[in-house]
Amino acid sequence: MRRLSKKKALNFVKELDAFPKVPESYVETTTSGGTVSVLAFSAMALLAFFEFFVYRDTWMKYEYEVDKDFTSKLRINIDITVAMRCQFVGADVLDLAETMVASDGLQYEPVVFELSPQQRLWHRTLLIIQNRLREEHSLQDVLFKNIMKGAPTALPPREDDPSQPLNACRIHGHLYVNKVAGNFHITVGKAIPHPRGHAHLAALVSHETYNFSHRIDHLSFGEEIPGILNPLDGTEKVSADHNQMFQYFITIVPTKLQTYKLSADTHQYSVTERERVINHAAGSHGVSGIFMKYDISSLMVKVTEQHMPLWQFLVRLCGIIGGIFSTTGMLHSLVGFSVDVICCRFKLGVYKPKSMSVFDGHVNSLTPLLTENAEH
C-alpha cells in the first residue's frame, strides 16, 4: 500500500510540473555525437580566430571631390642627378602664365654618376618594387597604411670615397610654384630672365660635352611623406646621343591622406615618358635637356583608413557560432537517420528502435510500442 501511494504521489507531482520534459534519447551520449561536437567547437574556434584578424585589419576608402583650393602654392621636391658638370647645366620652372620661378631652393652638388655597389643594390631593389606596384595596384594601400614605418626612399650615401672625377651634378631641393600647369626643365647653361620669358646661356658650352643621362632618385609634389614611393623614383635614363631630349608628361592629382598614423595633404601623379634625338636636318627640332611638363587635375582624392566597427564584429561572430551549431546538428541528424534506414533495409545489423520515455505511466498513443508480446 505504501508503494502504491508513493507512485501515485510521484505521478501527481509530475502532472503538476508545467515544464516539458526532454526525452532521454535527446541527452543520450554517443560516440558520433561527441565527435561532431568536438569538430564543431574546433571549427568555431578557428573561424573566430581568423575573424579577429579580419576585425583588426583596416582598408583604404577612396572618395573624389572637386579641388577648390587654387590660391595655395604647390611644392615640388626634386632629387635628380645629371651626367654633366654643375657649371654647364641649369634648372628652373616656367608656368603657364610665363612666370619664371626662382630656383633658389635647389642645390647643385658635384658627384660621381656611377653608383657604388651598395647604392646599385638599393637601386635595383627599388626598381623591383616599382615594377610590382605597376602590376599590383593594391600594394599602394599597403604603403599608405605603413606610412612612417617603411625604409627611407632616398638614395643612401656612398660607403666609399670615389677615385673617379666628379663628372655629374646632383640637383636637389624643393620649389614652390603656382597651382597651374608648368614646365620644370634642366638644360644646358644657367637660366637668365628677360621681359619675354627666360633663356639659358648655352653658347659657351660645347656640344661634345652634352650628356643628359640622368637618374631621378626622387620627384614628388606637395608635402614630402617618408615611406611613399612615387612613379618616377628610381628612373634611370642613359643618353645615346649628345643632343637628346627627355620628356615627362605628368598629371598631378591633389590627395588628402588620413590614416590612424598620419593626416597630410599631398599629391599623387601619373606620368608618360618620351625621348628623342634632336636633329634639325631630319626635322626633329627642339632643345636638348630634361623637360617635365606637369598639369594639375581639378579633382581631389580623399584617402581614408577605415576599420570594422565592434558591433559588426560581434554580429559576424554570432553568425559563425550559430551557423556552425545549426549546420552540424542537421548534418548529424541526417547522417544518423540515413544509417538507421540503411541498416534496417539491408539487415546489416539488428535494428533496435529507440525506446520511448513513459510519462505518467502512459505511452503516446500515436507511437506504437514494440514489445516481446507484439513480436509473437
Secondary structure by P-SEA (a helix, b strand, c coil): caaaaaaaaaaaaaaaccccccccccccccaaaaaaaaaaaaaaaaaaaaaaaaaabbbbbbbbbbbccccbbbbbbbbbbbccccccccccccccccbbbbcccbbbbbbbccccaaaaaaaaaaaaaaaaaaacccaaaaaaaacccccccccccccccccccccbbbbbbbbbbcccbbbbbccccbbbbccccccccccccccccccccccccccccccccccccccccbbbbbbcccbbbbbbbbbbbbbbbbccccccccccccbbbbbbbbbccccccccbbbbbbbbbbcbbbbbbbbbbcaaaaaaaaaaaaaaaaaaaaaaaaaaaaaaaaaaaaaccccccccbbbbcccccccccccccccccc
